[in-house]
Amino acid sequence: MPYPISGSHANVKRMMAERQKLSKKPGLGEAIRMAGMTFAGAHHRGIDDARNIARLLPYIVGEARLRR
């Protein structure tokens, strides 16, 4: 079966770990906690996961620093 996702994509877990100088890639829930936030919505519900990832964008692109 061919790979169903065409084009390029960004691995935001990898990007966040690199930009925040983390030794391992955090899961979404852990990343939200590390940023001092509370997870909004239900885990693994597509729209809620997407919204929470969007809230993490400043940390993913390196414009903000995690509290750890």
PDBQT receptor file of N, H, CA, C and O in Angstrom, charges set to zero:
ATOM      1  N   MET A   1       0.844  -1.165   0.000  1.00  0.00    +0.000 N 
ATOM      2  CA  MET A   1       0.000   0.000   0.000  1.00  0.00    +0.000 C 
ATOM      3  C   MET A   1       0.901   1.243   0.000  1.00  0.00    +0.000 C 
ATOM      4  O   MET A   1       1.834   1.322   0.799  1.00  0.00    +0.000 OA
ATOM      5  N   PRO A   2       0.642   2.188  -0.861  1.00  0.00    +0.000 N 
ATOM      6  CA  PRO A   2       1.451   3.409  -0.883  1.00  0.00    +0.000 C 
ATOM      7  C   PRO A   2       1.193   4.270   0.355  1.00  0.00    +0.000 C 
ATOM      8  O   PRO A   2       0.125   4.205   0.964  1.00  0.00    +0.000 OA
ATOM      9  N   TYR A   3       2.191   5.074   0.710  1.00  0.00    +0.000 N 
ATOM     10  H   TYR A   3       3.059   5.126   0.215  1.00  0.00    +0.000 HD
ATOM     11  CA  TYR A   3       2.082   5.978   1.851  1.00  0.00    +0.000 C 
ATOM     12  C   TYR A   3       0.949   6.966   1.581  1.00  0.00    +0.000 C 
ATOM     13  O   TYR A   3       0.960   7.627   0.543  1.00  0.00    +0.000 OA
ATOM     14  N   PRO A   4      -0.038   7.090   2.494  1.00  0.00    +0.000 N 
ATOM     15  CA  PRO A   4      -1.232   7.902   2.211  1.00  0.00    +0.000 C 
ATOM     16  C   PRO A   4      -1.048   9.412   2.345  1.00  0.00    +0.000 C 
ATOM     17  O   PRO A   4      -1.929  10.169   1.936  1.00  0.00    +0.000 OA
ATOM     18  N   ILE A   5       0.062   9.866   2.902  1.00  0.00    +0.000 N 
ATOM     19  H   ILE A   5       0.777   9.252   3.235  1.00  0.00    +0.000 HD
ATOM     20  CA  ILE A   5       0.263  11.305   3.094  1.00  0.00    +0.000 C 
ATOM     21  C   ILE A   5       1.320  11.781   2.111  1.00  0.00    +0.000 C 
ATOM     22  O   ILE A   5       2.491  11.414   2.210  1.00  0.00    +0.000 OA
ATOM     23  N   SER A   6       0.894  12.594   1.170  1.00  0.00    +0.000 N 
ATOM     24  H   SER A   6      -0.057  12.892   1.089  1.00  0.00    +0.000 HD
ATOM     25  CA  SER A   6       1.851  13.091   0.189  1.00  0.00    +0.000 C 
ATOM     26  C   SER A   6       2.418  14.431   0.641  1.00  0.00    +0.000 C 
ATOM     27  O   SER A   6       1.840  15.106   1.494  1.00  0.00    +0.000 OA
ATOM     28  N   GLY A   7       3.515  14.796   0.080  1.00  0.00    +0.000 N 
ATOM     29  H   GLY A   7       3.984  14.248  -0.612  1.00  0.00    +0.000 HD
ATOM     30  CA  GLY A   7       4.132  16.079   0.415  1.00  0.00    +0.000 C 
ATOM     31  C   GLY A   7       4.920  16.014   1.705  1.00  0.00    +0.000 C 
ATOM     32  O   GLY A   7       4.993  14.970   2.354  1.00  0.00    +0.000 OA
ATOM     33  N   SER A   8       5.500  17.126   2.064  1.00  0.00    +0.000 N 
ATOM     34  H   SER A   8       5.440  17.974   1.536  1.00  0.00    +0.000 HD
ATOM     35  CA  SER A   8       6.322  17.162   3.269  1.00  0.00    +0.000 C 
ATOM     36  C   SER A   8       5.461  17.458   4.499  1.00  0.00    +0.000 C 
ATOM     37  O   SER A   8       4.346  17.970   4.396  1.00  0.00    +0.000 OA
ATOM     38  N   HIS A   9       6.001  17.130   5.626  1.00  0.00    +0.000 N 
ATOM     39  H   HIS A   9       6.906  16.715   5.709  1.00  0.00    +0.000 HD
ATOM     40  CA  HIS A   9       5.345  17.433   6.890  1.00  0.00    +0.000 C 
ATOM     41  C   HIS A   9       6.415  17.742   7.928  1.00  0.00    +0.000 C 
ATOM     42  O   HIS A   9       7.590  17.436   7.722  1.00  0.00    +0.000 OA
ATOM     43  N   ALA A  10       6.020  18.338   9.025  1.00  0.00    +0.000 N 
ATOM     44  H   ALA A  10       5.066  18.587   9.192  1.00  0.00    +0.000 HD
ATOM     45  CA  ALA A  10       6.951  18.679  10.100  1.00  0.00    +0.000 C 
ATOM     46  C   ALA A  10       6.674  17.783  11.303  1.00  0.00    +0.000 C 
ATOM     47  O   ALA A  10       5.523  17.612  11.704  1.00  0.00    +0.000 OA
ATOM     48  N   ASN A  11       7.721  17.220  11.869  1.00  0.00    +0.000 N 
ATOM     49  H   ASN A  11       8.656  17.359  11.543  1.00  0.00    +0.000 HD
ATOM     50  CA  ASN A  11       7.596  16.435  13.088  1.00  0.00    +0.000 C 
ATOM     51  C   ASN A  11       7.727  17.411  14.254  1.00  0.00    +0.000 C 
ATOM     52  O   ASN A  11       8.838  17.752  14.660  1.00  0.00    +0.000 OA
ATOM     53  N   VAL A  12       6.584  17.864  14.798  1.00  0.00    +0.000 N 
ATOM     54  H   VAL A  12       5.681  17.587  14.469  1.00  0.00    +0.000 HD
ATOM     55  CA  VAL A  12       6.617  18.908  15.819  1.00  0.00    +0.000 C 
ATOM     56  C   VAL A  12       7.194  18.407  17.139  1.00  0.00    +0.000 C 
ATOM     57  O   VAL A  12       7.749  19.196  17.904  1.00  0.00    +0.000 OA
ATOM     58  N   LYS A  13       7.070  17.099  17.422  1.00  0.00    +0.000 N 
ATOM     59  H   LYS A  13       6.618  16.459  16.800  1.00  0.00    +0.000 HD
ATOM     60  CA  LYS A  13       7.694  16.564  18.636  1.00  0.00    +0.000 C 
ATOM     61  C   LYS A  13       9.214  16.706  18.538  1.00  0.00    +0.000 C 
ATOM     62  O   LYS A  13       9.872  17.110  19.497  1.00  0.00    +0.000 OA
ATOM     63  N   ARG A  14       9.755  16.373  17.381  1.00  0.00    +0.000 N 
ATOM     64  H   ARG A  14       9.221  16.044  16.602  1.00  0.00    +0.000 HD
ATOM     65  CA  ARG A  14      11.202  16.492  17.173  1.00  0.00    +0.000 C 
ATOM     66  C   ARG A  14      11.627  17.949  17.218  1.00  0.00    +0.000 C 
ATOM     67  O   ARG A  14      12.630  18.292  17.844  1.00  0.00    +0.000 OA
ATOM     68  N   MET A  15      10.856  18.810  16.548  1.00  0.00    +0.000 N 
ATOM     69  H   MET A  15      10.041  18.531  16.039  1.00  0.00    +0.000 HD
ATOM     70  CA  MET A  15      11.192  20.234  16.530  1.00  0.00    +0.000 C 
ATOM     71  C   MET A  15      11.188  20.824  17.939  1.00  0.00    +0.000 C 
ATOM     72  O   MET A  15      12.085  21.587  18.297  1.00  0.00    +0.000 OA
ATOM     73  N   MET A  16      10.184  20.474  18.735  1.00  0.00    +0.000 N 
ATOM     74  H   MET A  16       9.455  19.854  18.444  1.00  0.00    +0.000 HD
ATOM     75  CA  MET A  16      10.114  21.012  20.086  1.00  0.00    +0.000 C 
ATOM     76  C   MET A  16      11.291  20.522  20.929  1.00  0.00    +0.000 C 
ATOM     77  O   MET A  16      11.897  21.299  21.666  1.00  0.00    +0.000 OA
ATOM     78  N   ALA A  17      11.610  19.243  20.819  1.00  0.00    +0.000 N 
ATOM     79  H   ALA A  17      11.117  18.612  20.221  1.00  0.00    +0.000 HD
ATOM     80  CA  ALA A  17      12.735  18.708  21.588  1.00  0.00    +0.000 C 
ATOM     81  C   ALA A  17      14.035  19.413  21.199  1.00  0.00    +0.000 C 
ATOM     82  O   ALA A  17      14.841  19.753  22.065  1.00  0.00    +0.000 OA
ATOM     83  N   GLU A  18      14.237  19.630  19.909  1.00  0.00    +0.000 N 
ATOM     84  H   GLU A  18      13.582  19.354  19.206  1.00  0.00    +0.000 HD
ATOM     85  CA  GLU A  18      15.457  20.308  19.450  1.00  0.00    +0.000 C 
ATOM     86  C   GLU A  18      15.488  21.762  19.909  1.00  0.00    +0.000 C 
ATOM     87  O   GLU A  18      16.495  22.212  20.455  1.00  0.00    +0.000 OA
ATOM     88  N   ARG A  19      14.404  22.501  19.695  1.00  0.00    +0.000 N 
ATOM     89  H   ARG A  19      13.586  22.135  19.251  1.00  0.00    +0.000 HD
ATOM     90  CA  ARG A  19      14.381  23.927  20.018  1.00  0.00    +0.000 C 
ATOM     91  C   ARG A  19      14.458  24.194  21.517  1.00  0.00    +0.000 C 
ATOM     92  O   ARG A  19      15.006  25.208  21.951  1.00  0.00    +0.000 OA
ATOM     93  N   GLN A  20      13.901  23.267  22.307  1.00  0.00    +0.000 N 
ATOM     94  H   GLN A  20      13.457  22.443  21.955  1.00  0.00    +0.000 HD
ATOM     95  CA  GLN A  20      13.906  23.435  23.757  1.00  0.00    +0.000 C 
ATOM     96  C   GLN A  20      15.078  22.703  24.417  1.00  0.00    +0.000 C 
ATOM     97  O   GLN A  20      15.208  22.701  25.641  1.00  0.00    +0.000 OA
ATOM     98  N   LYS A  21      15.927  22.082  23.592  1.00  0.00    +0.000 N 
ATOM     99  H   LYS A  21      15.821  22.083  22.598  1.00  0.00    +0.000 HD
ATOM    100  CA  LYS A  21      17.098  21.350  24.081  1.00  0.00    +0.000 C 
ATOM    101  C   LYS A  21      16.716  20.275  25.107  1.00  0.00    +0.000 C 
ATOM    102  O   LYS A  21      17.296  20.187  26.189  1.00  0.00    +0.000 OA
ATOM    103  N   LEU A  22      15.719  19.462  24.730  1.00  0.00    +0.000 N 
ATOM    104  H   LEU A  22      15.248  19.534  23.851  1.00  0.00    +0.000 HD
ATOM    105  CA  LEU A  22      15.255  18.377  25.582  1.00  0.00    +0.000 C 
ATOM    106  C   LEU A  22      15.964  17.089  25.195  1.00  0.00    +0.000 C 
ATOM    107  O   LEU A  22      16.306  16.899  24.027  1.00  0.00    +0.000 OA
ATOM    108  N   SER A  23      16.190  16.207  26.152  1.00  0.00    +0.000 N 
ATOM    109  H   SER A  23      15.913  16.361  27.101  1.00  0.00    +0.000 HD
ATOM    110  CA  SER A  23      16.878  14.948  25.864  1.00  0.00    +0.000 C 
ATOM    111  C   SER A  23      15.955  13.934  25.198  1.00  0.00    +0.000 C 
ATOM    112  O   SER A  23      16.432  13.024  24.520  1.00  0.00    +0.000 OA
ATOM    113  N   LYS A  24      14.636  14.073  25.379  1.00  0.00    +0.000 N 
ATOM    114  H   LYS A  24      14.248  14.812  25.930  1.00  0.00    +0.000 HD
ATOM    115  CA  LYS A  24      13.689  13.184  24.706  1.00  0.00    +0.000 C 
ATOM    116  C   LYS A  24      12.490  13.986  24.220  1.00  0.00    +0.000 C 
ATOM    117  O   LYS A  24      12.226  15.092  24.691  1.00  0.00    +0.000 OA
ATOM    118  N   LYS A  25      11.777  13.404  23.270  1.00  0.00    +0.000 N 
ATOM    119  H   LYS A  25      11.992  12.505  22.888  1.00  0.00    +0.000 HD
ATOM    120  CA  LYS A  25      10.613  14.074  22.700  1.00  0.00    +0.000 C 
ATOM    121  C   LYS A  25       9.411  13.882  23.628  1.00  0.00    +0.000 C 
ATOM    122  O   LYS A  25       9.009  12.745  23.877  1.00  0.00    +0.000 OA
ATOM    123  N   PRO A  26       8.830  14.969  24.144  1.00  0.00    +0.000 N 
ATOM    124  CA  PRO A  26       7.671  14.826  25.031  1.00  0.00    +0.000 C 
ATOM    125  C   PRO A  26       6.400  14.533  24.248  1.00  0.00    +0.000 C 
ATOM    126  O   PRO A  26       6.251  14.965  23.105  1.00  0.00    +0.000 OA
ATOM    127  N   GLY A  27       5.489  13.802  24.865  1.00  0.00    +0.000 N 
ATOM    128  H   GLY A  27       5.609  13.451  25.794  1.00  0.00    +0.000 HD
ATOM    129  CA  GLY A  27       4.164  13.623  24.293  1.00  0.00    +0.000 C 
ATOM    130  C   GLY A  27       3.384  14.918  24.423  1.00  0.00    +0.000 C 
ATOM    131  O   GLY A  27       3.835  15.860  25.075  1.00  0.00    +0.000 OA
ATOM    132  N   LEU A  28       2.233  14.964  23.812  1.00  0.00    +0.000 N 
ATOM    133  H   LEU A  28       1.867  14.199  23.282  1.00  0.00    +0.000 HD
ATOM    134  CA  LEU A  28       1.438  16.200  23.824  1.00  0.00    +0.000 C 
ATOM    135  C   LEU A  28       1.048  16.609  25.242  1.00  0.00    +0.000 C 
ATOM    136  O   LEU A  28       1.190  17.777  25.605  1.00  0.00    +0.000 OA
ATOM    137  N   GLY A  29       0.564  15.677  26.038  1.00  0.00    +0.000 N 
ATOM    138  H   GLY A  29       0.448  14.729  25.743  1.00  0.00    +0.000 HD
ATOM    139  CA  GLY A  29       0.169  15.999  27.406  1.00  0.00    +0.000 C 
ATOM    140  C   GLY A  29       1.331  16.508  28.237  1.00  0.00    +0.000 C 
ATOM    141  O   GLY A  29       1.188  17.466  28.996  1.00  0.00    +0.000 OA
ATOM    142  N   GLU A  30       2.485  15.866  28.093  1.00  0.00    +0.000 N 
ATOM    143  H   GLU A  30       2.602  15.087  27.477  1.00  0.00    +0.000 HD
ATOM    144  CA  GLU A  30       3.672  16.294  28.839  1.00  0.00    +0.000 C 
ATOM    145  C   GLU A  30       4.141  17.669  28.369  1.00  0.00    +0.000 C 
ATOM    146  O   GLU A  30       4.533  18.501  29.189  1.00  0.00    +0.000 OA
ATOM    147  N   ALA A  31       4.106  17.914  27.076  1.00  0.00    +0.000 N 
ATOM    148  H   ALA A  31       3.788  17.239  26.411  1.00  0.00    +0.000 HD
ATOM    149  CA  ALA A  31       4.525  19.215  26.541  1.00  0.00    +0.000 C 
ATOM    150  C   ALA A  31       3.622  20.329  27.055  1.00  0.00    +0.000 C 
ATOM    151  O   ALA A  31       4.103  21.403  27.416  1.00  0.00    +0.000 OA
ATOM    152  N   ILE A  32       2.324  20.080  27.089  1.00  0.00    +0.000 N 
ATOM    153  H   ILE A  32       1.933  19.208  26.796  1.00  0.00    +0.000 HD
ATOM    154  CA  ILE A  32       1.379  21.064  27.621  1.00  0.00    +0.000 C 
ATOM    155  C   ILE A  32       1.706  21.361  29.083  1.00  0.00    +0.000 C 
ATOM    156  O   ILE A  32       1.722  22.522  29.495  1.00  0.00    +0.000 OA
ATOM    157  N   ARG A  33       1.964  20.314  29.866  1.00  0.00    +0.000 N 
ATOM    158  H   ARG A  33       1.951  19.372  29.532  1.00  0.00    +0.000 HD
ATOM    159  CA  ARG A  33       2.296  20.492  31.282  1.00  0.00    +0.000 C 
ATOM    160  C   ARG A  33       3.595  21.268  31.443  1.00  0.00    +0.000 C 
ATOM    161  O   ARG A  33       3.693  22.159  32.287  1.00  0.00    +0.000 OA
ATOM    162  N   MET A  34       4.601  20.924  30.624  1.00  0.00    +0.000 N 
ATOM    163  H   MET A  34       4.521  20.201  29.939  1.00  0.00    +0.000 HD
ATOM    164  CA  MET A  34       5.894  21.605  30.701  1.00  0.00    +0.000 C 
ATOM    165  C   MET A  34       5.772  23.094  30.366  1.00  0.00    +0.000 C 
ATOM    166  O   MET A  34       6.562  23.910  30.840  1.00  0.00    +0.000 OA
ATOM    167  N   ALA A  35       4.788  23.434  29.554  1.00  0.00    +0.000 N 
ATOM    168  H   ALA A  35       4.146  22.771  29.169  1.00  0.00    +0.000 HD
ATOM    169  CA  ALA A  35       4.562  24.831  29.183  1.00  0.00    +0.000 C 
ATOM    170  C   ALA A  35       3.722  25.562  30.224  1.00  0.00    +0.000 C 
ATOM    171  O   ALA A  35       3.429  26.747  30.067  1.00  0.00    +0.000 OA
ATOM    172  N   GLY A  36       3.331  24.853  31.295  1.00  0.00    +0.000 N 
ATOM    173  H   GLY A  36       3.568  23.890  31.422  1.00  0.00    +0.000 HD
ATOM    174  CA  GLY A  36       2.547  25.477  32.343  1.00  0.00    +0.000 C 
ATOM    175  C   GLY A  36       1.076  25.622  32.003  1.00  0.00    +0.000 C 
ATOM    176  O   GLY A  36       0.373  26.447  32.586  1.00  0.00    +0.000 OA
ATOM    177  N   MET A  37       0.608  24.811  31.051  1.00  0.00    +0.000 N 
ATOM    178  H   MET A  37       1.179  24.141  30.577  1.00  0.00    +0.000 HD
ATOM    179  CA  MET A  37      -0.783  24.879  30.618  1.00  0.00    +0.000 C 
ATOM    180  C   MET A  37      -1.541  23.641  31.094  1.00  0.00    +0.000 C 
ATOM    181  O   MET A  37      -0.945  22.673  31.568  1.00  0.00    +0.000 OA
ATOM    182  N   THR A  38      -2.850  23.691  30.958  1.00  0.00    +0.000 N 
ATOM    183  H   THR A  38      -3.334  24.477  30.573  1.00  0.00    +0.000 HD
ATOM    184  CA  THR A  38      -3.722  22.552  31.200  1.00  0.00    +0.000 C 
ATOM    185  C   THR A  38      -4.265  22.095  29.859  1.00  0.00    +0.000 C 
ATOM    186  O   THR A  38      -4.660  22.919  29.034  1.00  0.00    +0.000 OA
ATOM    187  N   PHE A  39      -4.289  20.774  29.633  1.00  0.00    +0.000 N 
ATOM    188  H   PHE A  39      -3.968  20.104  30.303  1.00  0.00    +0.000 HD
ATOM    189  CA  PHE A  39      -4.804  20.238  28.377  1.00  0.00    +0.000 C 
ATOM    190  C   PHE A  39      -6.259  20.652  28.217  1.00  0.00    +0.000 C 
ATOM    191  O   PHE A  39      -7.062  20.475  29.134  1.00  0.00    +0.000 OA
ATOM    192  N   ALA A  40      -6.597  21.195  27.071  1.00  0.00    +0.000 N 
ATOM    193  H   ALA A  40      -5.945  21.339  26.327  1.00  0.00    +0.000 HD
ATOM    194  CA  ALA A  40      -7.963  21.617  26.773  1.00  0.00    +0.000 C 
ATOM    195  C   ALA A  40      -8.649  20.563  25.916  1.00  0.00    +0.000 C 
ATOM    196  O   ALA A  40      -8.165  20.229  24.834  1.00  0.00    +0.000 OA
ATOM    197  N   GLY A  41      -9.774  20.037  26.393  1.00  0.00    +0.000 N 
ATOM    198  H   GLY A  41     -10.167  20.308  27.271  1.00  0.00    +0.000 HD
ATOM    199  CA  GLY A  41     -10.519  19.048  25.626  1.00  0.00    +0.000 C 
ATOM    200  C   GLY A  41     -10.150  17.628  26.008  1.00  0.00    +0.000 C 
ATOM    201  O   GLY A  41      -9.666  17.364  27.109  1.00  0.00    +0.000 OA
ATOM    202  N   ALA A  42     -10.393  16.715  25.065  1.00  0.00    +0.000 N 
ATOM    203  H   ALA A  42     -10.786  16.930  24.171  1.00  0.00    +0.000 HD
ATOM    204  CA  ALA A  42     -10.159  15.289  25.292  1.00  0.00    +0.000 C 
ATOM    205  C   ALA A  42      -8.904  14.840  24.538  1.00  0.00    +0.000 C 
ATOM    206  O   ALA A  42      -8.712  15.168  23.367  1.00  0.00    +0.000 OA
ATOM    207  N   HIS A  43      -8.056  14.081  25.239  1.00  0.00    +0.000 N 
ATOM    208  H   HIS A  43      -8.211  13.815  26.190  1.00  0.00    +0.000 HD
ATOM    209  CA  HIS A  43      -6.847  13.545  24.602  1.00  0.00    +0.000 C 
ATOM    210  C   HIS A  43      -7.245  12.654  23.428  1.00  0.00    +0.000 C 
ATOM    211  O   HIS A  43      -8.231  11.921  23.505  1.00  0.00    +0.000 OA
ATOM    212  N   HIS A  44      -6.487  12.720  22.358  1.00  0.00    +0.000 N 
ATOM    213  H   HIS A  44      -5.686  13.316  22.295  1.00  0.00    +0.000 HD
ATOM    214  CA  HIS A  44      -6.653  11.899  21.146  1.00  0.00    +0.000 C 
ATOM    215  C   HIS A  44      -7.916  12.231  20.356  1.00  0.00    +0.000 C 
ATOM    216  O   HIS A  44      -8.270  11.499  19.432  1.00  0.00    +0.000 OA
ATOM    217  N   ARG A  45      -8.595  13.309  20.696  1.00  0.00    +0.000 N 
ATOM    218  H   ARG A  45      -8.308  13.904  21.446  1.00  0.00    +0.000 HD
ATOM    219  CA  ARG A  45      -9.680  13.802  19.853  1.00  0.00    +0.000 C 
ATOM    220  C   ARG A  45      -9.027  14.783  18.898  1.00  0.00    +0.000 C 
ATOM    221  O   ARG A  45      -8.455  15.782  19.333  1.00  0.00    +0.000 OA
ATOM    222  N   GLY A  46      -9.102  14.517  17.618  1.00  0.00    +0.000 N 
ATOM    223  H   GLY A  46      -9.567  13.705  17.264  1.00  0.00    +0.000 HD
ATOM    224  CA  GLY A  46      -8.351  15.246  16.602  1.00  0.00    +0.000 C 
ATOM    225  C   GLY A  46      -8.365  16.755  16.744  1.00  0.00    +0.000 C 
ATOM    226  O   GLY A  46      -7.309  17.386  16.749  1.00  0.00    +0.000 OA
ATOM    227  N   ILE A  47      -9.554  17.346  16.862  1.00  0.00    +0.000 N 
ATOM    228  H   ILE A  47     -10.412  16.833  16.858  1.00  0.00    +0.000 HD
ATOM    229  CA  ILE A  47      -9.639  18.803  16.924  1.00  0.00    +0.000 C 
ATOM    230  C   ILE A  47      -9.006  19.331  18.209  1.00  0.00    +0.000 C 
ATOM    231  O   ILE A  47      -8.363  20.381  18.197  1.00  0.00    +0.000 OA
ATOM    232  N   ASP A  48      -9.186  18.609  19.317  1.00  0.00    +0.000 N 
ATOM    233  H   ASP A  48      -9.709  17.756  19.326  1.00  0.00    +0.000 HD
ATOM    234  CA  ASP A  48      -8.592  19.059  20.586  1.00  0.00    +0.000 C 
ATOM    235  C   ASP A  48      -7.074  18.940  20.551  1.00  0.00    +0.000 C 
ATOM    236  O   ASP A  48      -6.370  19.836  21.016  1.00  0.00    +0.000 OA
ATOM    237  N   ASP A  49      -6.565  17.835  20.001  1.00  0.00    +0.000 N 
ATOM    238  H   ASP A  49      -7.137  17.107  19.623  1.00  0.00    +0.000 HD
ATOM    239  CA  ASP A  49      -5.114  17.687  19.869  1.00  0.00    +0.000 C 
ATOM    240  C   ASP A  49      -4.543  18.805  18.990  1.00  0.00    +0.000 C 
ATOM    241  O   ASP A  49      -3.508  19.388  19.313  1.00  0.00    +0.000 OA
ATOM    242  N   ALA A  50      -5.223  19.098  17.882  1.00  0.00    +0.000 N 
ATOM    243  H   ALA A  50      -6.064  18.625  17.620  1.00  0.00    +0.000 HD
ATOM    244  CA  ALA A  50      -4.744  20.145  16.970  1.00  0.00    +0.000 C 
ATOM    245  C   ALA A  50      -4.732  21.508  17.661  1.00  0.00    +0.000 C 
ATOM    246  O   ALA A  50      -3.791  22.283  17.484  1.00  0.00    +0.000 OA
ATOM    247  N   ARG A  51      -5.748  21.799  18.430  1.00  0.00    +0.000 N 
ATOM    248  H   ARG A  51      -6.512  21.170  18.573  1.00  0.00    +0.000 HD
ATOM    249  CA  ARG A  51      -5.805  23.085  19.144  1.00  0.00    +0.000 C 
ATOM    250  C   ARG A  51      -4.703  23.182  20.196  1.00  0.00    +0.000 C 
ATOM    251  O   ARG A  51      -4.093  24.238  20.364  1.00  0.00    +0.000 OA
ATOM    252  N   ASN A  52      -4.450  22.085  20.900  1.00  0.00    +0.000 N 
ATOM    253  H   ASN A  52      -4.946  21.227  20.763  1.00  0.00    +0.000 HD
ATOM    254  CA  ASN A  52      -3.391  22.091  21.908  1.00  0.00    +0.000 C 
ATOM    255  C   ASN A  52      -2.014  22.209  21.263  1.00  0.00    +0.000 C 
ATOM    256  O   ASN A  52      -1.138  22.886  21.801  1.00  0.00    +0.000 OA
ATOM    257  N   ILE A  53      -1.813  21.565  20.127  1.00  0.00    +0.000 N 
ATOM    258  H   ILE A  53      -2.524  21.015  19.689  1.00  0.00    +0.000 HD
ATOM    259  CA  ILE A  53      -0.549  21.711  19.397  1.00  0.00    +0.000 C 
ATOM    260  C   ILE A  53      -0.372  23.169  18.969  1.00  0.00    +0.000 C 
ATOM    261  O   ILE A  53       0.726  23.718  19.058  1.00  0.00    +0.000 OA
ATOM    262  N   ALA A  54      -1.446  23.787  18.510  1.00  0.00    +0.000 N 
ATOM    263  H   ALA A  54      -2.339  23.341  18.438  1.00  0.00    +0.000 HD
ATOM    264  CA  ALA A  54      -1.371  25.197  18.111  1.00  0.00    +0.000 C 
ATOM    265  C   ALA A  54      -0.970  26.075  19.297  1.00  0.00    +0.000 C 
ATOM    266  O   ALA A  54      -0.213  27.031  19.127  1.00  0.00    +0.000 OA
ATOM    267  N   ARG A  55      -1.464  25.767  20.485  1.00  0.00    +0.000 N 
ATOM    268  H   ARG A  55      -2.079  24.991  20.624  1.00  0.00    +0.000 HD
ATOM    269  CA  ARG A  55      -1.090  26.533  21.677  1.00  0.00    +0.000 C 
ATOM    270  C   ARG A  55       0.395  26.389  21.984  1.00  0.00    +0.000 C 
ATOM    271  O   ARG A  55       0.990  27.269  22.605  1.00  0.00    +0.000 OA
ATOM    272  N   LEU A  56       0.994  25.282  21.551  1.00  0.00    +0.000 N 
ATOM    273  H   LEU A  56       0.510  24.566  21.046  1.00  0.00    +0.000 HD
ATOM    274  CA  LEU A  56       2.418  25.027  21.800  1.00  0.00    +0.000 C 
ATOM    275  C   LEU A  56       3.340  25.622  20.735  1.00  0.00    +0.000 C 
ATOM    276  O   LEU A  56       4.560  25.569  20.890  1.00  0.00    +0.000 OA
ATOM    277  N   LEU A  57       2.796  26.177  19.674  1.00  0.00    +0.000 N 
ATOM    278  H   LEU A  57       1.805  26.220  19.548  1.00  0.00    +0.000 HD
ATOM    279  CA  LEU A  57       3.636  26.675  18.584  1.00  0.00    +0.000 C 
ATOM    280  C   LEU A  57       4.753  27.617  19.015  1.00  0.00    +0.000 C 
ATOM    281  O   LEU A  57       5.855  27.503  18.479  1.00  0.00    +0.000 OA
ATOM    282  N   PRO A  58       4.537  28.547  19.957  1.00  0.00    +0.000 N 
ATOM    283  CA  PRO A  58       5.674  29.391  20.375  1.00  0.00    +0.000 C 
ATOM    284  C   PRO A  58       6.840  28.573  20.948  1.00  0.00    +0.000 C 
ATOM    285  O   PRO A  58       7.999  28.966  20.809  1.00  0.00    +0.000 OA
ATOM    286  N   TYR A  59       6.540  27.448  21.585  1.00  0.00    +0.000 N 
ATOM    287  H   TYR A  59       5.599  27.129  21.697  1.00  0.00    +0.000 HD
ATOM    288  CA  TYR A  59       7.586  26.582  22.145  1.00  0.00    +0.000 C 
ATOM    289  C   TYR A  59       8.203  25.713  21.049  1.00  0.00    +0.000 C 
ATOM    290  O   TYR A  59       9.396  25.411  21.089  1.00  0.00    +0.000 OA
ATOM    291  N   ILE A  60       7.396  25.317  20.080  1.00  0.00    +0.000 N 
ATOM    292  H   ILE A  60       6.427  25.563  20.047  1.00  0.00    +0.000 HD
ATOM    293  CA  ILE A  60       7.860  24.466  18.984  1.00  0.00    +0.000 C 
ATOM    294  C   ILE A  60       8.823  25.236  18.078  1.00  0.00    +0.000 C 
ATOM    295  O   ILE A  60       9.821  24.677  17.624  1.00  0.00    +0.000 OA
ATOM    296  N   VAL A  61       8.537  26.497  17.814  1.00  0.00    +0.000 N 
ATOM    297  H   VAL A  61       7.726  26.952  18.183  1.00  0.00    +0.000 HD
ATOM    298  CA  VAL A  61       9.400  27.288  16.927  1.00  0.00    +0.000 C 
ATOM    299  C   VAL A  61      10.497  28.022  17.689  1.00  0.00    +0.000 C 
ATOM    300  O   VAL A  61      11.317  28.714  17.085  1.00  0.00    +0.000 OA
ATOM    301  N   GLY A  62      10.516  27.874  19.013  1.00  0.00    +0.000 N 
ATOM    302  H   GLY A  62       9.850  27.311  19.503  1.00  0.00    +0.000 HD
ATOM    303  CA  GLY A  62      11.605  28.416  19.811  1.00  0.00    +0.000 C 
ATOM    304  C   GLY A  62      11.440  29.846  20.264  1.00  0.00    +0.000 C 
ATOM    305  O   GLY A  62      12.408  30.450  20.727  1.00  0.00    +0.000 OA
ATOM    306  N   GLU A  63      10.240  30.418  20.148  1.00  0.00    +0.000 N 
ATOM    307  H   GLU A  63       9.455  29.927  19.771  1.00  0.00    +0.000 HD
ATOM    308  CA  GLU A  63      10.023  31.802  20.575  1.00  0.00    +0.000 C 
ATOM    309  C   GLU A  63       9.742  31.909  22.072  1.00  0.00    +0.000 C 
ATOM    310  O   GLU A  63       9.815  33.000  22.638  1.00  0.00    +0.000 OA
ATOM    311  N   ALA A  64       9.426  30.795  22.714  1.00  0.00    +0.000 N 
ATOM    312  H   ALA A  64       9.367  29.909  22.254  1.00  0.00    +0.000 HD
ATOM    313  CA  ALA A  64       9.145  30.771  24.153  1.00  0.00    +0.000 C 
ATOM    314  C   ALA A  64       9.952  29.629  24.776  1.00  0.00    +0.000 C 
ATOM    315  O   ALA A  64      10.321  28.680  24.084  1.00  0.00    +0.000 OA
ATOM    316  N   ARG A  65      10.220  29.718  26.066  1.00  0.00    +0.000 N 
ATOM    317  H   ARG A  65       9.920  30.489  26.628  1.00  0.00    +0.000 HD
ATOM    318  CA  ARG A  65      11.002  28.695  26.768  1.00  0.00    +0.000 C 
ATOM    319  C   ARG A  65      10.096  27.944  27.738  1.00  0.00    +0.000 C 
ATOM    320  O   ARG A  65       9.231  28.537  28.382  1.00  0.00    +0.000 OA
ATOM    321  N   LEU A  66      10.307  26.629  27.832  1.00  0.00    +0.000 N 
ATOM    322  H   LEU A  66      11.010  26.148  27.308  1.00  0.00    +0.000 HD
ATOM    323  CA  LEU A  66       9.547  25.789  28.754  1.00  0.00    +0.000 C 
ATOM    324  C   LEU A  66       9.966  26.035  30.184  1.00  0.00    +0.000 C 
ATOM    325  O   LEU A  66      11.100  26.430  30.455  1.00  0.00    +0.000 OA
ATOM    326  N   ARG A  67       9.047  25.801  31.091  1.00  0.00    +0.000 N 
ATOM    327  H   ARG A  67       8.125  25.480  30.871  1.00  0.00    +0.000 HD
ATOM    328  CA  ARG A  67       9.332  25.935  32.533  1.00  0.00    +0.000 C 
ATOM    329  C   ARG A  67      10.038  24.703  33.068  1.00  0.00    +0.000 C 
ATOM    330  O   ARG A  67      10.828  24.797  34.008  1.00  0.00    +0.000 OA
ATOM    331  N   ARG A  68       9.764  23.560  32.485  1.00  0.00    +0.000 N 
ATOM    332  H   ARG A  68       9.123  23.483  31.722  1.00  0.00    +0.000 HD
ATOM    333  CA  ARG A  68      10.299  22.250  32.888  1.00  0.00    +0.000 C 
ATOM    334  C   ARG A  68       9.984  22.008  34.311  1.00  0.00    +0.000 C 
ATOM    335  O   ARG A  68      10.343  20.963  34.853  1.00  0.00    +0.000 OA
TER     336      ARG A  68
